Amino acid sequence: MRTLFGALQRIRRLRQHERWTRRQLDAFRTDALRQLRDYACARSPFYQQFHHGLTERPLRELPVLTKAMLMAHFDDLVTDRAVRLEAVRNHVAQSTDGGLFLDRYRVTATSGSSGRPGFFLFSEPEWLMVIASFARGQEWSGAKVSFLRRRRMATVASVSPWHMSSQVSATARTWWTPSIRLPASDSLERIVHRLNVWQPHQLIAYASMARILAAEQCAGRLHIFPEQVFVSSEVLTDETRRRAKEAWGDEPYNQYGATETADIAAEHHGCRRMHLFEDLVIAEAVDEQYRPVPPGEYGAKVLVTTLFSRTQPLIRYELDDCVRLSSEGCLCGLPFAVLDGIQGRVEDTLRLPAASGGRVTVEPLVFSEVMDVLPVSGWQVIHEADDSLTVLLSGVRDGFSGEALRGRLAQALAEHGASVSQVKVQQVPAIPKTSGGKAPLVTAHRGTGNSAR
């Protein structure tokens, strides 16, 4: 209860920020960044070396921090000299309930799907801000956080106790917000049954799972009536939006966050556009060489600086996400910049053979534009080691033509300068999921040309 009341205080503070002018927001960010940099250089031996001689330099001139660097210098990067990586790993290995490390730190962990698992620590004040950031994302959907009304929540995602959303759910679970957490890797029949019994007011799921559940609702097997549906962690396509609206009466609210930072952006009901949480995180869209990408263009990566981090300062920390900042403002009244495109992580971006030789980058959106109009309930494109593509389809309905699909894919790839040796189309009972329960739309087997990225 003490934690929740502390989070509510921070939520009220964030609400005030939403009424700021852009000038007020910029002044706050400048001061918060200065405090973060001063704190990091005073208490972190790593940053004392990493930023040596750069204290007066602007943020854009500071070096980039990768996950590999962070984990290699973990003990020197954290600002608490009692924290050691080996002890954190032992804590995660031995505890099954996501308990506090050293009785004072929340621990979250990345899945390590890229081969580089990471651990991230949050003190109580930092964790309260994490909770407030997720609450803001929900409030922006129109669901104001209140103790006056009880809302049942259901999350279909990873159930690892060290997953960021697991830790948030455990903190927020009270009489006012009873919740269940269902493994996305579980059988669809069991997920549907438990949701039918629970009858959530709010549903939170991976984007791919929201699409599958929307199909189950339209088919009459799922019978839930959530007031809001939130999606994250994967690309939200226009077709998934359409299917969710058909199932539940409204499009899902898209949220963009990370284990390292909590929420970075969320969709607002007033404009149905995603706004960055610029009072919590500075996000820079950059190309492969870390050069800034202008608004209106997709970057290859995102560099995040978490303004409230102190235990494990993140300054220009690299995320392998492809995002696009809007070149236009928004009339909804929020002072925050608009994030108008998320194409997925680098792992979902394929490097295919170029028609002119070498390789060319093909973003997931290229495939979505072709696949989302098919009469199917689910799809997945796999880049094989021999540079062929395998297309998996589930719930195929009348009107589907494999030859027509191959032709449209070949044309779309040609327009982007790519050429593949073969496109194989397979019908499957269900799209396979990762161990964490995700069903990525576009993926690559190891050994393909994507390994260089």
C-alpha positions in Angstrom: 0.0 0.0 0.0 2.8 2.4 0.8 4.3 1.7 -2.7 0.9 2.3 -4.4 0.4 5.6 -2.6 3.9 6.7 -3.5 3.1 5.8 -7.1 -0.1 7.8 -7.0 1.9 10.9 -5.9 4.1 10.5 -8.9 1.1 9.9 -11.2 -0.3 13.2 -10.1 3.0 14.9 -10.8 3.1 13.4 -14.3 -0.4 14.7 -14.9 0.8 18.2 -14.2 3.6 17.8 -16.7 1.0 17.1 -19.4 -0.2 20.7 -19.1 3.3 22.2 -19.5 4.3 24.3 -22.5 7.1 23.0 -24.7 9.4 25.6 -23.2 8.7 24.3 -19.7 9.2 20.7 -20.8 12.6 21.6 -22.4 13.7 23.4 -19.3 12.8 20.4 -17.1 14.6 18.0 -19.4 17.8 20.1 -19.4 17.9 20.3 -15.6 17.0 16.6 -15.2 19.7 15.6 -17.6 22.3 17.7 -15.8 21.4 16.1 -12.5 21.6 12.6 -14.0 25.0 13.2 -15.5 26.4 14.8 -12.3 25.1 11.9 -10.3 26.6 9.3 -12.6 30.0 10.9 -12.8 30.1 11.4 -9.0 29.2 7.8 -8.1 29.9 5.5 -11.0 33.6 4.6 -11.7 32.5 3.5 -15.2 31.0 6.8 -16.1 34.0 8.7 -14.6 36.1 7.0 -17.3 33.4 6.7 -20.0 32.6 10.4 -19.9 36.1 11.7 -18.9 36.7 15.1 -20.4 33.1 15.3 -21.7 31.3 16.9 -18.8 30.6 20.1 -20.8 29.7 18.3 -24.0 26.1 18.1 -25.2 24.3 14.8 -25.0 24.6 14.1 -28.7 28.4 14.1 -28.4 28.6 11.5 -25.6 29.6 7.9 -26.4 26.9 5.2 -26.9 26.4 2.6 -24.2 25.5 -0.9 -25.5 24.1 -3.8 -23.5 27.4 -5.7 -24.0 29.3 -2.8 -22.5 26.9 -2.4 -19.6 27.1 -6.1 -18.6 30.9 -6.2 -19.1 31.3 -3.2 -16.7 28.3 -3.9 -14.5 30.0 -3.7 -11.1 31.7 -0.3 -12.0 28.6 1.1 -13.7 26.1 0.8 -10.8 26.3 3.5 -8.2 25.9 1.3 -5.2 29.2 -0.3 -4.3 27.4 -3.1 -2.5 25.9 -4.4 -5.8 27.8 -7.1 -7.7 26.7 -8.8 -10.9 27.5 -12.3 -9.6 25.2 -11.7 -6.6 22.5 -10.4 -8.9 22.7 -13.5 -11.1 22.6 -15.8 -8.0 19.6 -13.9 -6.7 17.7 -14.4 -10.0 18.7 -18.0 -10.2 17.7 -18.9 -6.6 14.5 -16.8 -6.2 11.3 -17.8 -8.0 9.0 -15.0 -6.8 10.8 -11.9 -8.2 11.8 -10.7 -4.7 13.9 -7.7 -3.8 17.7 -7.9 -4.2 19.6 -6.8 -1.1 16.1 -6.1 0.3 15.9 -2.8 -1.6 16.2 -3.3 -5.4 13.7 -4.5 -7.9 15.5 -6.6 -10.6 14.3 -7.0 -14.2 16.0 -9.1 -16.8 15.9 -9.1 -20.6 15.2 -12.5 -22.2 18.6 -12.7 -23.9 17.0 -13.6 -27.3 19.7 -11.6 -29.0 22.4 -13.6 -27.1 23.0 -10.8 -24.6 20.8 -11.1 -21.5 20.9 -8.1 -19.2 19.9 -7.3 -15.6 18.5 -3.9 -14.5 18.1 -2.7 -11.0 15.6 -0.1 -9.6 15.5 1.4 -6.1 12.2 2.2 -4.5 12.0 5.8 -5.8 12.9 4.6 -9.3 10.4 1.8 -9.2 7.6 4.2 -8.1 8.4 6.2 -11.3 8.3 2.9 -13.3 4.8 2.2 -11.9 3.7 5.8 -12.7 4.9 5.5 -16.3 2.8 2.4 -16.9 -0.1 4.0 -15.2 0.2 7.0 -17.4 0.0 4.7 -20.5 -3.3 3.3 -19.1 -4.7 6.7 -18.2 -4.0 8.0 -21.7 -6.5 5.3 -22.9 -9.2 7.0 -20.7 -8.9 4.6 -17.8 -8.0 6.9 -15.0 -6.2 5.3 -12.0 -8.6 5.5 -9.0 -9.3 3.7 -5.8 -13.1 4.3 -6.3 -13.6 1.6 -8.9 -12.4 -2.0 -9.1 -11.0 -3.2 -12.4 -9.9 -6.7 -13.2 -6.9 -7.0 -15.4 -5.6 -9.9 -17.5 -2.1 -10.0 -19.1 -1.2 -12.5 -21.7 2.6 -12.4 -22.0 5.7 -13.8 -20.4 5.2 -15.1 -16.8 8.9 -14.9 -15.9 9.1 -13.3 -12.5 11.9 -11.1 -13.8 10.0 -9.7 -16.8 9.3 -6.0 -16.4 5.6 -6.4 -16.7 5.6 -9.3 -14.2 7.2 -7.1 -11.6 4.8 -4.2 -12.4 1.8 -6.5 -12.1 3.0 -7.9 -8.8 3.4 -4.4 -7.4 0.0 -3.1 -8.7 -2.0 -6.2 -7.7 -4.4 -5.0 -4.9 -8.1 -5.3 -4.1 -8.7 -2.4 -6.5 -6.8 -4.0 -9.4 -7.1 -7.8 -9.1 -5.2 -9.4 -12.0 -4.2 -12.6 -13.6 -1.2 -13.3 -15.7 -1.4 -15.9 -18.4 1.6 -17.4 -20.2 1.4 -16.5 -23.9 3.2 -19.8 -24.6 0.2 -21.7 -23.1 -2.3 -23.5 -25.3 -4.9 -21.2 -26.9 -7.7 -23.3 -25.5 -6.5 -22.8 -21.9 -5.9 -19.1 -22.4 -9.4 -18.6 -23.8 -11.0 -20.6 -21.0 -9.2 -18.6 -18.3 -10.1 -15.3 -19.9 -13.8 -16.3 -20.2 -13.8 -17.2 -16.5 -12.0 -14.0 -15.4 -13.9 -11.5 -17.6 -11.2 -8.7 -17.5 -12.0 -5.0 -17.7 -8.6 -4.5 -19.3 -6.6 -6.8 -21.5 -2.9 -6.5 -22.0 -1.2 -8.7 -24.6 1.6 -9.0 -27.1 0.3 -7.6 -30.4 0.4 -11.1 -32.1 -1.6 -12.5 -29.2 -4.2 -9.7 -29.4 -4.7 -10.6 -33.0 -5.2 -14.3 -32.2 -7.6 -13.5 -29.3 -9.6 -11.1 -31.5 -10.1 -14.0 -34.0 -11.3 -16.2 -31.2 -13.8 -13.5 -30.1 -15.1 -13.1 -33.6 -15.4 -16.9 -33.9 -17.5 -17.1 -30.8 -15.1 -19.1 -28.6 -13.9 -16.1 -26.5 -16.5 -14.1 -24.7 -14.9 -11.1 -23.0 -15.8 -7.5 -23.2 -12.7 -5.4 -22.1 -13.1 -1.7 -21.9 -9.5 -1.3 -23.1 -7.0 -3.5 -24.9 -3.3 -2.7 -24.6 -0.6 -4.1 -26.8 3.2 -3.9 -26.8 6.4 -5.7 -27.5 5.7 -6.4 -31.2 4.7 -4.5 -34.3 1.0 -3.5 -34.2 -0.2 -3.7 -37.8 -3.3 -2.0 -39.3 -4.9 -5.3 -39.7 -4.5 -6.2 -36.1 -6.1 -2.9 -35.2 -9.0 -3.6 -37.5 -9.6 -7.1 -36.1 -9.4 -6.0 -32.5 -11.9 -3.2 -33.2 -14.2 -5.8 -34.9 -13.9 -8.0 -31.8 -14.2 -5.5 -29.0 -15.5 -2.2 -30.4 -12.3 -0.2 -30.3 -8.7 -0.3 -31.6 -6.1 -1.5 -29.1 -3.9 1.1 -27.5 -0.3 0.8 -28.5 2.5 1.1 -25.9 6.2 1.2 -26.5 8.5 0.4 -23.6 11.6 -1.6 -22.6 12.8 -3.7 -19.7 15.5 -1.2 -19.2 13.4 2.0 -19.1 9.7 1.1 -18.5 7.3 2.9 -20.8 8.8 5.2 -23.4 5.6 6.2 -25.4 1.9 5.4 -25.4 -1.1 6.1 -27.5 -3.5 8.9 -26.3 -7.2 8.6 -26.6 -7.6 12.3 -27.5 -5.7 11.9 -30.8 -5.0 8.2 -31.1 -1.3 9.0 -31.7 1.7 7.8 -29.7 3.5 10.5 -27.6 6.9 10.1 -26.1 7.3 10.3 -22.3 9.8 13.1 -22.8 9.8 14.0 -19.1 11.0 10.5 -18.2 13.2 9.4 -21.1 15.2 11.2 -23.8 14.9 9.1 -27.0 17.2 9.7 -30.0 16.4 8.0 -33.4 19.8 7.3 -35.1 21.2 5.4 -38.1 23.7 2.6 -38.0 26.5 5.0 -37.4 24.6 6.7 -34.5 24.0 9.8 -36.5 20.6 11.6 -35.8 17.8 10.7 -38.2 15.4 13.6 -39.0 11.7 13.4 -38.1 9.8 11.6 -40.8 12.5 9.0 -41.4 13.0 5.6 -39.7 16.2 5.2 -37.7 18.1 1.9 -37.3 18.3 2.2 -33.5 17.1 4.2 -30.6 19.4 5.8 -27.9 17.6 6.2 -24.6 18.6 8.3 -21.6 16.4 7.5 -18.6 16.2 10.7 -16.6 15.1 9.1 -13.3 17.7 6.3 -13.3 20.2 6.5 -10.5 21.1 3.0 -9.4 22.1 2.0 -12.9 22.3 5.2 -15.0 21.5 4.8 -18.6 22.9 7.6 -20.7 22.6 7.1 -24.5 21.8 3.4 -24.1 21.3 1.5 -27.3 18.0 -0.2 -28.1 17.7 -2.2 -31.4 14.4 -0.6 -32.4 13.4 1.1 -35.6 11.2 4.1 -34.9 10.1 7.2 -36.7 9.4 10.6 -35.0 6.7 12.7 -36.6 7.7 15.8 -38.5 4.4 17.4 -37.5 3.0 18.5 -34.2 -0.2 17.3 -32.6 -3.3 19.3 -31.8 -4.3 17.3 -28.7 -2.6 19.7 -26.3 0.2 17.4 -25.0 3.7 19.0 -25.1 5.4 15.7 -26.0 6.7 14.7 -29.4 4.8 12.2 -31.5 6.2 8.8 -32.3 4.4 7.9 -35.5 6.0 4.6 -36.5 7.5 1.5 -35.0 8.8 -1.1 -37.4 10.2 -3.5 -34.9 13.5 -4.5 -33.5 16.6 -5.0 -35.7 16.1 -8.8 -35.1 12.9 -8.5 -37.1 14.5 -6.5 -39.9 15.8 -8.8 -42.6 19.0 -8.5 -44.7 18.1 -10.1 -48.0 20.1 -10.6 -51.1 20.0 -7.4 -53.3 19.2 -7.7 -57.0 22.3 -5.6 -57.8 24.6 -7.7 -55.5 25.3 -7.6 -51.8 22.5 -7.2 -49.3 19.6 -4.8 -48.7 17.6 -4.1 -45.6 13.9 -5.0 -45.7 11.7 -3.7 -42.9 8.8 -5.7 -41.4 6.3 -3.2 -42.8 7.1 -4.4 -46.3 5.8 -7.8 -45.5 2.9 -6.5 -43.4 1.5 -4.5 -46.3 1.3 -7.7 -48.4 0.3 -10.2 -45.7 -2.3 -8.2 -43.8 -4.8 -8.3 -46.6 -4.8 -12.1 -46.9 -7.9 -14.2 -45.9 -6.0 -15.8 -43.0 -6.1 -15.5 -39.2 -2.3 -15.5 -38.7 1.0 -15.4 -40.6 4.7 -15.5 -40.2 7.6 -14.9 -42.6 10.8 -16.8 -41.9 14.2 -15.9 -43.5 15.9 -19.3 -43.9 19.7 -19.9 -43.9 19.7 -20.5 -47.7 18.2 -17.0 -48.3 14.8 -18.5 -49.1 11.6 -17.3 -47.4 9.1 -19.6 -45.7 5.6 -18.2 -45.2 3.5 -19.9 -42.5 -0.3 -19.3 -42.6 -3.0 -20.3 -40.2 -6.8 -20.2 -40.5 -6.7 -19.9 -44.3 -10.1 -19.1 -45.7 -11.6 -19.2 -49.2 -10.1 -16.9 -51.7 -6.4 -17.6 -50.9 -4.0 -18.2 -53.7 -0.4 -19.3 -53.0 0.8 -18.3 -56.4 -0.7 -14.8 -56.1 1.0 -14.4 -52.7 4.4 -15.4 -54.1 3.9 -12.9 -56.9 2.9 -10.1 -54.6 5.9 -10.8 -52.3 8.3 -10.9 -55.2 7.0 -7.6 -56.5 7.2 -5.9 -53.1 10.7 -7.2 -52.5 11.8 -6.1 -56.0 10.5 -2.6 -55.3 12.9 -2.5 -52.4 15.8 -3.9 -54.4 15.7 -7.4 -52.9 15.5 -10.8 -54.5 15.2 -14.2 -52.8 15.9 -17.7 -54.1 12.5 -19.1 -53.3 9.2 -18.4 -51.4 7.7 -21.5 -49.7 4.1 -21.2 -48.5 2.9 -23.6 -45.7 -0.5 -23.9 -44.0 -0.2 -24.7 -40.3 -2.7 -25.2 -37.5 -1.2 -22.3 -35.5 1.7 -19.9 -35.8 4.6 -21.1 -33.7 5.5 -19.1 -30.7 8.9 -18.4 -29.0 9.5 -19.7 -25.5 8.3 -16.4 -24.2 5.0 -16.8 -26.0 5.6 -14.3 -28.8 4.6 -15.1 -32.4 6.8 -12.7 -34.4 5.5 -11.6 -37.8 9.0 -11.6 -39.3 11.9 -13.6 -38.1 15.3 -15.0 -39.2 17.0 -18.3 -38.6 20.6 -18.0 -37.3 23.1 -18.4 -40.1 21.3 -16.0 -42.5 22.7 -12.7 -43.7 21.1 -11.0 -40.7 23.7 -12.4 -38.3 26.0 -9.5 -39.3 23.6 -7.0 -37.7 
